[in-house]
Amino acid sequence: MKIEHISYTAEMVDGLHQSVMLYKALLEQAKKETASDQEAYEIADHVFKNMMKVSE
């Protein structure tokens, strides 16, 4: 199944939006706490992935 052919419900769109906003907040905080954007992305990715694993 290709992702383009999925019918997104309002709940799915809301969930995706919340995930993006959460990642954005994590990244902004990581940028304040690190010296480089690359390091900030690595930290934000790590935290976000762990949060998703815990929520399963």
C-alpha positions as CSV (number, residue, x, y, z in Angstrom):
1,M,0.0,0.0,0.0
2,K,1.3,3.4,-0.9
3,I,1.0,6.3,1.6
4,E,-0.5,8.6,-1.1
5,H,-3.6,6.3,-1.3
6,I,-4.4,6.4,2.4
7,S,-7.6,8.3,3.4
8,Y,-6.6,10.4,6.4
9,T,-9.3,10.9,9.0
10,A,-9.5,14.1,11.0
11,E,-8.1,12.2,14.0
12,M,-5.1,11.0,12.0
13,V,-4.3,14.5,10.8
14,D,-4.6,15.8,14.3
15,G,-2.3,13.1,15.6
16,L,0.3,13.8,12.9
17,H,0.1,17.6,13.7
18,Q,0.6,16.9,17.4
19,S,3.6,14.8,16.6
20,V,5.1,17.5,14.4
21,M,4.5,20.1,17.1
22,L,6.1,17.9,19.8
23,Y,9.2,17.3,17.6
24,K,9.5,21.0,16.9
25,A,9.4,21.8,20.6
26,L,12.0,19.1,21.3
27,L,14.2,20.4,18.6
28,E,13.9,24.0,19.7
29,Q,14.9,23.1,23.2
30,A,17.8,20.9,22.0
31,K,19.1,23.8,19.9
32,K,19.3,25.9,23.1
33,E,21.2,23.2,24.9
34,T,23.8,22.3,22.2
35,A,26.5,23.9,20.1
36,S,25.4,22.6,16.7
37,D,22.3,22.0,14.7
38,Q,23.4,18.5,13.9
39,E,23.8,17.6,17.6
40,A,20.4,19.2,18.3
41,Y,18.7,17.0,15.7
42,E,20.4,13.9,17.0
43,I,19.1,14.6,20.5
44,A,15.6,15.5,19.3
45,D,15.5,12.4,17.2
46,H,16.6,10.2,20.1
47,V,14.1,11.7,22.6
48,F,11.3,11.6,20.0
49,K,11.9,8.0,19.1
50,N,12.0,7.0,22.8
51,M,8.8,8.8,23.4
52,M,7.1,6.9,20.5
53,K,8.4,3.6,21.8
54,V,7.1,4.2,25.3
55,S,3.7,5.3,23.9
56,E,3.3,2.0,22.1
